[in-house]
Amino acid sequence: WNALWLYWHHSDPAQTQDTFFPLGSVRQNPNEQMWNFSALGVEPVSLVEISKSPTNVRNRFSPLWDYHGEGGNWGLSFVGVRRLALFSHEETGDSTTDHFFPLWWHANSPSGSRNVIFPLWSTSENHQTEERTMGLLGAGPFSL
């Protein structure tokens, strides 16, 4: 590997990687059936990343969108990355979380749910005790 080269190829028994700096790189791991493509930078600080394996998937064009999935869990965000985005949706096996920063937030799980439209309205519900609270003009305990 020479630091002045714009293209380099690296291969070992575990993986193969081809990089054309700074346009992108492709990495493959045939043992784990995994591949990764990154563009406009070098992984992990590239603007575009597309990767897939039998258990994981990722599709990111930073900072416009970020999609990730692992088994039955997945998430999608726009204008940012994951929970630091303007809009985010996350699903795990038993819960869902959505937000549109800073105005709307929704979370639902087997134990309870919460909805907030800031600063107008908020609700929360405990699914085990069936206790419900609602607030107007504020959020949570800081509402009317």
C-alpha positions as CSV (number, residue, x, y, z in Angstrom):
1,W,0.0,0.0,0.0
2,N,1.4,3.3,-1.0
3,A,0.0,6.5,0.5
4,L,0.3,8.3,-2.9
5,W,-1.9,5.9,-4.8
6,L,-5.5,6.7,-5.4
7,Y,-6.5,3.1,-6.0
8,W,-5.6,0.2,-3.8
9,H,-6.6,-3.4,-3.5
10,H,-6.4,-5.4,-0.3
11,S,-7.2,-9.1,-0.1
12,D,-6.8,-11.6,2.7
13,P,-8.7,-14.9,3.5
14,A,-11.4,-13.0,5.4
15,Q,-12.2,-10.2,3.0
16,T,-11.4,-8.3,-0.1
17,Q,-11.5,-4.5,-0.4
18,D,-11.0,-2.2,-3.4
19,T,-10.7,1.5,-2.8
20,F,-10.6,4.4,-5.3
21,F,-9.9,7.4,-3.0
22,P,-11.9,9.6,-2.4
23,L,-14.7,8.3,-4.7
24,G,-15.5,5.1,-2.9
25,S,-14.7,1.5,-1.8
26,V,-16.2,-1.9,-2.0
27,R,-15.6,-4.5,0.7
28,Q,-16.7,-8.2,0.5
29,N,-16.5,-11.0,3.0
30,P,-17.6,-14.2,1.3
31,N,-17.4,-16.3,4.5
32,E,-20.1,-14.1,6.2
33,Q,-21.9,-13.3,2.9
34,M,-21.4,-9.6,3.6
35,W,-20.7,-6.7,1.3
36,N,-20.3,-3.0,1.8
37,F,-20.2,-0.1,-0.7
38,S,-19.2,3.4,0.4
39,A,-18.9,6.5,-1.8
40,L,-17.6,10.0,-1.5
41,G,-15.2,9.3,1.4
42,V,-13.7,6.4,3.1
43,E,-15.7,4.1,5.3
44,P,-16.9,4.8,8.0
45,V,-17.0,8.6,7.2
46,S,-18.4,8.4,3.7
47,L,-21.5,10.2,2.5
48,V,-23.0,7.1,0.9
49,E,-23.0,3.6,2.5
50,I,-24.9,0.6,1.3
51,S,-24.2,-2.7,3.1
52,K,-25.9,-6.1,3.3
53,S,-25.4,-9.3,5.2
54,P,-27.8,-12.2,6.0
55,T,-28.7,-10.4,9.3
56,N,-28.0,-6.7,8.7
57,V,-28.8,-4.1,6.0
58,R,-27.8,-0.4,5.9
59,N,-28.6,2.3,3.3
60,R,-27.4,5.8,4.1
61,F,-27.0,9.0,2.1
62,S,-25.7,11.3,4.8
63,P,-27.3,13.6,6.0
64,L,-30.5,13.1,4.0
65,W,-31.5,9.6,4.9
66,D,-30.4,6.6,7.0
67,Y,-32.0,3.2,6.9
68,H,-30.8,0.3,9.0
69,G,-32.2,-3.1,9.7
70,E,-31.0,-6.0,11.9
71,G,-33.2,-9.1,12.1
72,G,-36.8,-7.9,12.9
73,N,-35.6,-4.4,14.1
74,W,-35.3,-1.5,11.7
75,G,-35.2,2.2,11.6
76,L,-35.5,5.1,9.1
77,S,-34.5,8.7,9.5
78,F,-34.5,11.8,7.3
79,V,-32.3,14.9,7.6
80,G,-29.8,13.5,10.1
81,V,-28.7,10.2,11.6
82,R,-31.0,8.0,13.6
83,R,-32.3,9.8,16.8
84,L,-30.5,13.0,15.9
85,A,-32.6,13.5,12.8
86,L,-35.4,15.8,11.9
87,F,-37.7,12.7,11.4
88,S,-37.0,9.2,12.8
89,H,-38.9,6.0,12.9
90,E,-37.5,3.0,14.9
91,E,-39.1,-0.4,15.3
92,T,-37.9,-3.2,17.5
93,G,-39.6,-6.6,18.2
94,D,-42.2,-5.0,20.6
95,S,-41.9,-1.3,20.5
96,T,-42.1,1.7,18.1
97,T,-40.7,5.2,18.4
98,D,-41.3,8.1,16.0
99,H,-40.4,11.7,16.2
100,F,-40.5,14.9,14.1
101,F,-38.1,17.1,16.0
102,P,-39.0,19.3,17.9
103,L,-42.8,19.2,17.5
104,W,-44.0,15.5,17.6
105,W,-42.9,12.4,19.5
106,H,-44.6,9.0,19.7
107,A,-43.5,5.9,21.6
108,N,-45.4,2.6,22.0
109,S,-44.3,-0.5,23.8
110,P,-46.0,-3.3,25.7
111,S,-45.7,-1.4,28.9
112,G,-47.1,1.9,27.7
113,S,-47.4,4.6,25.1
114,R,-46.7,8.3,24.9
115,N,-47.7,11.0,22.4
116,V,-46.5,14.6,22.4
117,I,-47.3,17.4,20.1
118,F,-45.3,20.2,21.6
119,P,-46.4,22.6,23.1
120,L,-50.1,21.8,22.5
121,W,-50.9,18.3,23.7
122,S,-49.5,15.2,25.4
123,T,-50.8,11.8,26.5
124,S,-49.3,8.8,28.2
125,E,-50.8,5.4,28.9
126,N,-49.6,2.6,31.1
127,H,-50.9,-0.6,29.4
128,Q,-50.6,-2.8,32.5
129,T,-52.6,-0.5,34.9
130,E,-54.6,1.2,32.1
131,E,-53.7,4.6,33.7
132,R,-54.0,7.5,31.3
133,T,-52.8,11.1,31.6
134,M,-53.4,13.9,29.2
135,G,-52.0,17.4,29.2
136,L,-53.0,20.5,27.2
137,L,-50.7,23.5,26.5
138,G,-47.4,22.0,27.6
139,A,-45.9,18.6,27.9
140,G,-46.3,16.1,30.7
141,P,-46.3,17.6,34.2
142,F,-45.7,21.1,32.8
143,S,-49.1,21.3,31.1
144,L,-52.6,22.5,32.1
